[in-house]
């Protein structure tokens, strides 16, 4: 499908049928104060309306990571994100959390966030420039399980559907008031559960959103490392990011995708070599994902006196589990 690459006026009060791909899609998010990190192809479809102190957007896009270093202002404004399709992951300064369908994030002005997904997602975004204390507290909050979220979504969808409400008309101010009160109802509802959480096992120096990609990558590595043809390029393709971006994320965690693949193979080899004496080294190498017993031996030797793993994982020394004849005396191919 060919998407239009027409110029989108960021000051337009109504944008309907936005359909952009790659660089124009990146530029559209940049105009909204959001940086896209990922790889091509990237597509976005959206409808927006803005007027007075209210901005509304209904957005669908392919997998990516979106970062906003600071909120749209430094006053008492508020950004609201409601997930309506697909699962995302949100990272705030002090919390990380999945964002399943139906969950909502309240992000005050001045608070940065990153939103990432590994599949296409859709959400509604609401920007209130003035909250007048409707939402208590100045910290970002992640909420779910409130029936008022459905009421708020219905209101915003009605405002954006054809024909959309006129942001220049007097009625739009009442939409702003209604949205503010519904958001306040969700924030104060006793049925709203806070969804924020942190992962103590994640490297602390990963930037917002990178932790989610790192965790997904580690899971794929554990699943596929026993395939001798598994490479960093295949890992990046599975995650729908570029190999260069994937390497940067792993570098910030103090490691690399290749190193983690090798470590996973070593762990598999350890399990296999723990079998009763007489385990065939060639077979172990093949089942662990090494191209040859020689390469397995070299990898083990490289780690014999290695320093602790920067991510805190235990580096496995297998030399004690291999018979010296296997390591030095046997003719190993590969």
PyMOL commands that set and color helices and strands:
alter all, ss='L'
color gray80, all
select helices_A, chain A and resi 23-31+147-160+171-188+210-224+232-239+243-252+257-273+281-288+293-302+319-321+324-329
alter helices_A, ss='H'
color red, helices_A
select strands_A, chain A and resi 14-21+35-37+43-51+54-61+64-68+78-85+88-92+95-99+104-108+113-117+121-128+141-144+193-194
alter strands_A, ss='S'
color yellow, strands_A
deselect
rebuild
show_as cartoon
